[in-house]
Amino acid sequence: MYAIIENGGKQYKIIEGEKVKLEKFTGVEGEDVRIKEVLALNDGNNTIIGSPYIDGAYIQGKVVSHGRWKKVIVFKYKRRKDYKKKNGHRQHYTELLVEKIYTEASHGA
């Protein structure tokens, strides 16, 4: 069983029992989290697609850790104009252990 969720303007494929790195949200390590922005569900036989979200479906997980991704270098350059600008950026994330995918929606909803 897997689900497609929306978090931070991006979509993620969520599988039960796996860890996933999402956009940073508030919550301390070890805290239980419920994500209700479920876009689609697949249980192996049936696929349920929401419009835009599935009513009654949510992801139950536990916050494992907070961290930062590897540095991304942003380099701006204009030829013949003596213009160069270099920036670095490290995005924050929250690592989540997906415990269970719940659905109370009827199939074909």
C-alpha positions as CSV (number, residue, x, y, z in Angstrom):
1,M,0.0,0.0,0.0
2,Y,1.2,3.5,-0.9
3,A,-0.1,7.0,-0.9
4,I,0.8,10.2,-2.7
5,I,0.8,13.3,-0.3
6,E,1.4,17.0,-0.7
7,N,3.9,18.7,1.5
8,G,5.6,22.1,1.0
9,G,4.2,22.4,-2.6
10,K,5.8,19.1,-3.6
11,Q,4.4,15.6,-3.9
12,Y,5.8,12.5,-2.2
13,K,5.2,8.8,-2.5
14,I,4.7,7.4,0.9
15,I,5.1,3.7,1.8
16,E,4.2,2.2,5.2
17,G,7.3,1.4,7.4
18,E,9.7,3.6,5.4
19,K,11.4,6.9,6.3
20,V,10.8,10.0,4.2
21,K,12.4,13.4,4.3
22,L,9.7,16.1,4.0
23,E,9.8,19.9,4.2
24,K,10.6,21.1,7.7
25,F,7.5,21.4,10.0
26,T,7.2,22.0,13.7
27,G,7.4,19.0,16.0
28,V,9.9,17.6,18.3
29,E,11.7,14.3,17.8
30,G,9.6,11.3,18.8
31,E,6.3,13.2,18.4
32,D,3.4,11.6,16.5
33,V,2.3,13.4,13.3
34,R,-0.9,13.2,11.2
35,I,-0.8,14.4,7.6
36,K,-4.2,14.8,6.0
37,E,-3.1,16.1,2.5
38,V,-3.5,12.7,0.8
39,L,-3.9,13.1,-3.0
40,A,-4.1,9.4,-4.0
41,L,-4.1,6.0,-2.4
42,N,-3.2,2.6,-3.9
43,D,-3.8,-0.7,-1.9
44,G,-2.6,-3.0,-4.7
45,N,-6.0,-3.6,-6.2
46,N,-7.8,-0.3,-6.2
47,T,-6.6,3.3,-6.7
48,I,-8.5,6.2,-5.1
49,I,-7.8,9.7,-6.4
50,G,-9.0,12.7,-4.5
51,S,-10.2,16.1,-5.7
52,P,-7.8,17.5,-4.6
53,Y,-7.6,15.5,-1.3
54,I,-9.2,12.2,-0.2
55,D,-11.7,12.8,2.7
56,G,-11.0,10.6,5.7
57,A,-7.5,9.5,4.6
58,Y,-4.4,10.4,6.5
59,I,-0.8,9.3,7.2
60,Q,0.2,8.5,10.8
61,G,3.9,8.9,11.4
62,K,6.6,9.7,14.0
63,V,9.2,12.5,13.7
64,V,12.7,10.9,13.6
65,S,14.9,13.9,13.2
66,H,15.4,17.4,11.8
67,G,18.3,18.2,9.5
68,R,19.6,20.0,6.5
69,W,20.3,18.8,2.9
70,K,23.6,19.1,1.2
71,K,24.6,22.6,0.1
72,V,23.4,23.8,-3.3
73,I,25.6,26.4,-5.0
74,V,23.8,29.2,-6.8
75,F,26.1,31.1,-9.2
76,K,24.9,34.1,-11.2
77,Y,27.1,35.4,-14.0
78,K,26.8,37.9,-16.8
79,R,29.4,37.8,-19.5
80,R,31.4,40.9,-20.4
81,K,29.8,42.8,-17.5
82,D,32.1,41.9,-14.7
83,Y,29.2,40.5,-12.7
84,K,29.5,37.4,-10.6
85,K,27.6,36.4,-7.6
86,K,27.9,33.1,-5.6
87,N,25.4,31.9,-3.0
88,G,25.0,28.7,-1.1
89,H,21.7,27.3,0.3
90,R,20.9,24.3,2.6
91,Q,17.3,23.4,2.8
92,H,15.9,22.2,6.2
93,Y,14.0,18.9,6.3
94,T,12.1,16.7,8.8
95,E,12.7,13.0,8.6
96,L,9.4,11.1,9.2
97,L,8.9,7.4,9.9
98,V,5.6,6.4,8.3
99,E,3.8,4.0,10.7
100,K,0.4,3.5,9.0
101,I,-1.7,4.8,6.1
102,Y,-5.4,5.2,7.2
103,T,-8.4,5.5,4.9
104,E,-12.0,5.7,5.7
105,A,-13.1,6.7,2.2
106,S,-15.1,4.3,0.1
107,H,-13.5,2.9,-3.0
108,G,-14.1,5.0,-6.1
109,A,-14.7,8.2,-4.1
